[in-house]
Amino acid sequence: MKAAAFVYPWDVNGDPDAPARIAGLGVEQVTLAAAYHSTRALTPRHPRHRVVTAEHAAVLYPPGDHWSGRVPRPYPAGRWAPGDAYGEAARALDGAGLAVHTWVVLAHNSRLGAEHPGTSVVNAYGDRYPWAPCVAQEATRAYLVDLAAEAAVRPGARGTELESLGWYGLPHLHAHDKISGVPLGEAGEYLMSLCFCPSCRRGYGEQGLDAEELAFAVRAALEPLWRGEAVDRGLPTVAELLGEERAAAVRTWRDGTARTLQETAVAAVRAAAPAGFQVLLHADPVPEHCGANAGVDPAHILSVADGVVVPCTAGTAPLAPFAAHAGERTVLAANFTVVSGMGGSPRTLAADAARARTAGATELRLYHAGLASDGDLAAVREALAAR
């Protein structure tokens, strides 16, 4: 299976040894960040720094003049990735014989929510999530589509991987995060991620739901979870919490909103890209899932994109629903964390890759070549050499 490693421009720029070191892992491709959210990242081998702080979500290249006067619009990176940081890194990696694909983070942007609060997801209690743009809002959708096309199709890129192209919600590693005190489970996190901004309220109305009644029902459904009463008997499902009909109507609105955004964004990328340009989405086969790996219907998304990147660090089960709908040329990339300190297991990568292949994976994604220790990278080299 072809393997690709995720990389940031700051892992490469200023480190002349980085391209050869990454190629020496045995990967054929790098997925290089072109648009990314705020982060604090370790750079354990860089000759000039050890920690990079990306202060806000940004494009890692100079944004086009067509953004002038638009709201929302992308922001260029600051001192952590000046100028065309993406382009500089891409040229160096291409010179080492690596195919370069773009890595584009979309509906995850804390600066956007801080400066334009009205763009954010609003939960049933009225709390705004500044990191989570609501993908039902027309101006936000237009921004995400145009950003996808521009950031994905950078000079020389052979493909793209679009992250968080769908609903974002409560789950999010925020600064000094302290939201895990109550075990909500997937259903509770989903309910805490439902949006009640004006656009979503209108959308619920189109499905025959009264938004105020729905918000009340969501709050009532969450009360036993806040009290810890559901833990002993097992965490309930969304349908159990909201009722079958109400849950189905909510799903209809949210699924349709995400699907049309995904269709439009992928079409915009293809319209801007050269022939043969590959478009993948980071995706989860559970449609209610919110976050970086957008919840999707496998059959639908594989009719839209060339394939998906699927989180497999916790196991390869998420591959099966996609494999059931994969065509001969579909890319099913199993994404494994290979950073031990972030919960990865690089020393079992060979066995994990074999299980992924059996489950239908056609490629590997390794998160993350810049963050991993020397020992982790040595384990990756050994595993890839054994393919």
C-alpha positions in Angstrom: 0.0 0.0 0.0 1.1 3.5 -0.8 1.9 5.5 2.4 1.8 9.2 3.0 2.9 11.3 5.9 1.3 14.5 7.2 3.7 17.4 7.4 3.6 21.1 8.3 5.6 23.7 6.3 7.5 24.7 9.5 8.7 21.1 9.8 10.6 21.6 6.5 11.4 25.3 6.0 14.7 26.1 7.6 15.7 22.5 8.0 17.6 21.3 4.9 17.7 17.7 6.1 13.9 17.4 6.5 12.9 16.4 2.9 15.4 13.5 2.7 14.5 12.4 6.2 10.8 12.3 5.4 11.5 10.5 2.1 13.7 8.1 4.0 10.7 6.9 6.0 9.6 4.9 2.9 6.6 7.1 2.2 5.7 8.0 -1.4 3.7 11.1 -0.6 3.4 14.0 1.9 0.1 15.6 2.8 1.3 19.2 3.4 -0.8 21.7 5.4 -1.9 24.6 3.2 -4.8 25.9 5.4 -4.7 25.0 9.1 -6.2 25.8 12.5 -4.4 27.3 15.5 -2.1 24.9 17.2 1.1 24.5 19.3 3.4 22.0 17.7 6.6 20.3 18.6 9.5 20.3 16.1 11.9 17.9 17.7 14.6 17.9 15.0 14.5 21.5 13.6 17.8 23.3 13.8 16.2 26.7 14.7 13.2 25.9 17.0 11.6 23.2 19.1 8.0 24.6 19.4 5.9 26.5 16.9 2.8 28.4 18.0 0.3 29.0 15.2 -1.8 31.7 16.9 -4.8 31.5 14.7 -6.4 29.6 11.8 -4.6 30.7 8.6 -3.7 29.9 5.1 0.0 29.1 4.8 0.4 30.9 1.5 -0.5 34.5 0.3 -4.3 34.5 -0.1 -5.6 35.8 -3.5 -6.7 39.3 -4.1 -10.3 38.1 -4.7 -10.8 37.9 -0.9 -10.4 41.7 -0.6 -13.4 43.1 1.3 -15.1 39.8 1.9 -16.4 38.6 5.2 -15.5 36.0 6.2 -12.1 35.6 4.5 -8.9 33.7 5.2 -6.1 35.2 7.1 -2.4 34.7 6.2 -0.2 33.1 8.7 2.0 35.2 11.0 5.6 34.8 11.9 5.2 31.0 12.3 4.7 30.5 8.6 5.6 33.8 6.7 5.2 34.4 3.0 4.5 31.4 0.9 5.5 28.9 3.5 3.5 26.1 1.8 5.1 26.7 -1.5 8.6 26.7 -0.1 8.1 23.5 1.7 6.3 21.9 -1.3 9.2 22.6 -3.6 11.7 21.1 -1.2 9.7 18.0 -0.7 9.1 17.6 -4.4 12.8 17.8 -4.9 13.2 14.8 -2.6 11.0 12.8 -4.9 7.8 13.0 -2.8 4.4 13.6 -4.4 2.9 16.6 -2.6 -0.8 16.8 -1.8 -2.4 19.7 0.1 -4.0 19.3 3.5 -6.9 21.8 3.9 -8.7 22.4 7.2 -12.1 24.1 6.6 -14.9 24.3 9.2 -12.6 24.8 12.2 -11.6 28.3 12.8 -11.4 30.0 16.2 -10.4 33.4 14.9 -13.4 33.5 12.6 -15.7 32.8 15.6 -13.9 35.4 17.8 -14.1 38.2 15.3 -17.5 37.3 13.8 -19.5 35.6 16.6 -22.6 35.2 14.4 -20.8 32.7 12.2 -20.5 30.2 15.0 -22.5 27.1 16.0 -24.9 27.9 18.9 -25.9 25.1 21.2 -29.3 24.4 22.8 -28.3 26.5 25.8 -27.3 29.5 23.8 -23.5 28.9 24.1 -21.5 29.8 21.0 -18.6 27.6 19.8 -16.2 30.1 18.3 -14.0 27.2 16.9 -17.0 25.8 14.9 -18.4 27.8 12.0 -22.0 26.8 11.2 -22.0 25.2 7.8 -25.6 26.1 7.2 -25.0 29.8 6.8 -24.8 31.0 3.2 -21.8 33.3 3.7 -19.9 30.7 5.6 -20.6 28.1 3.0 -19.4 30.4 0.2 -16.2 31.1 2.2 -15.6 27.4 2.7 -16.1 26.5 -0.9 -13.8 29.2 -2.2 -11.2 28.4 0.4 -11.3 24.8 -0.5 -10.7 25.5 -4.1 -7.8 28.0 -3.5 -6.0 26.1 -0.7 -6.4 22.7 -2.3 -5.1 23.6 -5.8 -1.7 25.0 -4.9 1.0 25.0 -7.7 2.5 21.5 -8.2 0.0 19.7 -5.9 -1.2 16.4 -7.2 -4.2 16.1 -4.9 -5.8 17.3 -1.8 -7.2 16.0 1.5 -10.1 18.1 2.9 -10.5 18.0 6.7 -13.6 19.2 8.7 -15.7 19.6 5.6 -19.0 19.2 7.5 -20.4 19.9 10.9 -18.1 20.8 13.8 -19.4 20.8 17.4 -18.5 20.3 21.0 -15.5 17.9 20.8 -12.5 20.1 20.3 -9.1 20.3 22.0 -9.3 23.8 23.2 -6.7 25.7 25.3 -6.6 24.1 28.8 -9.6 22.0 27.8 -11.8 21.0 30.7 -15.0 19.6 29.3 -14.5 15.9 30.1 -15.9 16.0 33.6 -19.2 14.4 32.6 -19.2 11.4 30.3 -21.6 12.4 27.5 -20.9 9.6 25.1 -21.4 10.0 21.3 -25.1 10.8 21.6 -24.6 13.4 24.2 -21.8 15.1 22.3 -24.0 15.1 19.2 -26.8 16.8 21.1 -24.4 19.4 22.5 -23.2 20.0 18.9 -26.7 20.7 17.4 -26.8 24.3 16.2 -29.5 26.8 16.9 -28.3 29.8 15.0 -31.0 31.5 12.8 -30.1 29.5 9.7 -30.4 26.2 11.5 -33.6 27.3 13.2 -35.1 28.0 9.8 -33.8 24.6 8.6 -35.5 22.7 11.5 -38.7 24.6 10.6 -38.4 23.2 7.0 -38.5 19.7 8.6 -41.6 20.4 10.5 -39.8 21.1 13.8 -40.3 24.0 16.1 -36.8 25.2 17.0 -37.7 26.3 20.6 -39.4 23.0 21.3 -36.4 21.1 19.9 -34.0 23.1 22.0 -36.1 22.4 25.1 -36.1 18.7 24.1 -32.4 18.7 23.7 -31.9 20.3 27.1 -34.3 17.8 28.8 -32.6 14.9 27.1 -29.2 16.0 28.4 -30.3 16.5 32.0 -29.8 12.8 33.1 -26.3 12.9 31.6 -25.4 16.0 33.6 -26.6 14.2 36.7 -24.7 11.0 35.8 -27.8 8.9 35.9 -27.3 7.3 32.5 -23.8 5.9 33.2 -24.8 2.8 35.1 -27.3 1.6 32.5 -25.2 2.6 29.5 -25.1 5.8 27.5 -28.3 6.2 25.4 -28.6 6.7 21.6 -29.8 9.9 20.0 -33.1 8.4 19.0 -33.6 7.3 22.7 -32.9 10.8 23.9 -34.9 12.8 21.3 -37.4 10.3 20.0 -37.3 8.6 16.7 -39.3 11.1 14.6 -37.6 14.2 16.0 -34.1 12.7 15.7 -34.8 11.7 12.1 -36.0 15.2 11.2 -32.9 16.7 12.7 -30.7 14.2 10.8 -32.5 15.1 7.5 -31.7 18.8 7.9 -28.1 18.3 9.0 -27.2 15.5 6.6 -28.6 17.5 3.6 -26.7 20.6 4.7 -23.4 18.8 5.0 -23.9 16.8 1.7 -24.6 19.8 -0.4 -21.6 21.6 1.0 -19.4 18.6 0.3 -20.7 18.3 -3.2 -20.2 22.0 -3.9 -16.7 22.2 -2.4 -15.5 19.1 -4.2 -16.9 20.4 -7.5 -15.1 23.8 -6.9 -11.8 22.0 -6.3 -12.1 20.0 -9.4 -13.0 23.0 -11.5 -9.8 24.7 -10.4 -7.6 21.7 -10.6 -5.7 20.1 -13.4 -6.8 16.7 -14.9 -6.0 13.8 -12.6 -6.1 15.8 -9.4 -7.2 13.6 -6.5 -9.8 14.8 -4.0 -10.2 13.0 -0.7 -12.2 13.8 2.5 -11.3 13.1 6.1 -14.4 11.2 7.0 -16.2 9.0 9.6 -18.9 6.5 8.6 -21.2 7.6 11.5 -23.2 10.5 10.0 -23.8 12.1 13.4 -20.1 12.4 14.0 -18.9 16.0 14.3 -15.3 17.2 14.0 -12.2 16.9 11.8 -13.4 13.6 10.3 -16.8 14.7 9.1 -19.7 12.3 9.6 -20.8 11.1 6.2 -23.0 8.5 4.4 -20.3 6.2 2.9 -22.2 5.5 -0.3 -22.9 9.2 -0.9 -19.4 10.6 -0.2 -17.8 7.9 -2.4 -20.0 9.1 -5.2 -18.7 12.6 -4.7 -15.0 12.3 -3.9 -12.2 10.0 -5.1 -12.0 8.5 -1.6 -11.7 9.1 2.1 -9.1 9.3 4.8 -10.4 7.3 7.8 -9.3 7.4 11.4 -8.0 4.0 12.4 -5.7 4.5 15.4 -8.5 3.1 17.7 -9.1 0.2 15.3 -9.9 -0.5 11.6 -13.7 -1.0 12.0 -14.5 2.4 10.5 -13.1 1.2 7.1 -15.8 -1.5 6.5 -18.8 0.8 5.7 -16.6 2.6 3.1 -15.2 -0.6 1.7 -18.8 -1.9 1.1 -19.3 1.0 -1.4 -15.8 1.3 -2.8 -15.2 1.1 -6.6 -12.1 -0.2 -8.3 -10.3 3.2 -8.2 -11.6 4.3 -4.8 -9.0 5.4 -2.3 -9.5 4.2 1.2 -6.7 5.6 3.3 -6.3 4.2 6.8 -5.0 7.0 9.0 -2.8 5.9 11.9 -1.2 8.1 14.6 2.5 7.2 14.8 3.4 9.6 17.6 3.6 7.6 20.8 3.1 10.6 23.0 -0.2 11.3 21.3 -1.6 7.8 21.7 -0.1 6.3 18.6 1.6 2.9 18.2 4.3 3.1 15.6 5.8 -0.2 16.7 2.7 -2.1 15.7 2.3 -0.2 12.4 3.1 -3.2 10.3 0.4 -5.4 11.9 -2.0 -2.5 12.0 -1.4 -1.9 8.2 -2.0 -5.5 7.5 -5.4 -5.4 9.4 -6.3 -2.2 7.5 -5.6 -3.9 4.2 -7.8 -6.8 5.1 -10.5 -4.4 6.0 -10.4 -2.8 2.6 -7.7 0.0 2.9 -5.8 0.8 -0.2 -3.4 3.3 1.3 -1.9 4.5 4.6 -1.8 7.9 6.2 0.7 8.5 9.0 0.1 11.3 11.5 2.6 13.0 11.8 6.2 13.0 10.4 7.0 16.3 12.0 5.7 15.6 15.5 7.1 12.1 16.0 10.3 11.4 18.0 13.4 9.8 16.4 12.4 6.5 17.9 8.9 6.7 16.5 10.2 7.5 13.0 12.6 4.5 13.2 9.7 2.3 13.9 7.8 3.7 11.0 10.8 3.1 8.7 11.0 -0.5 9.8 7.3 -1.1 9.3 7.2 0.5 5.8 10.3 -1.4 4.8 8.5 -4.6 5.6 5.6 -3.9 3.2 
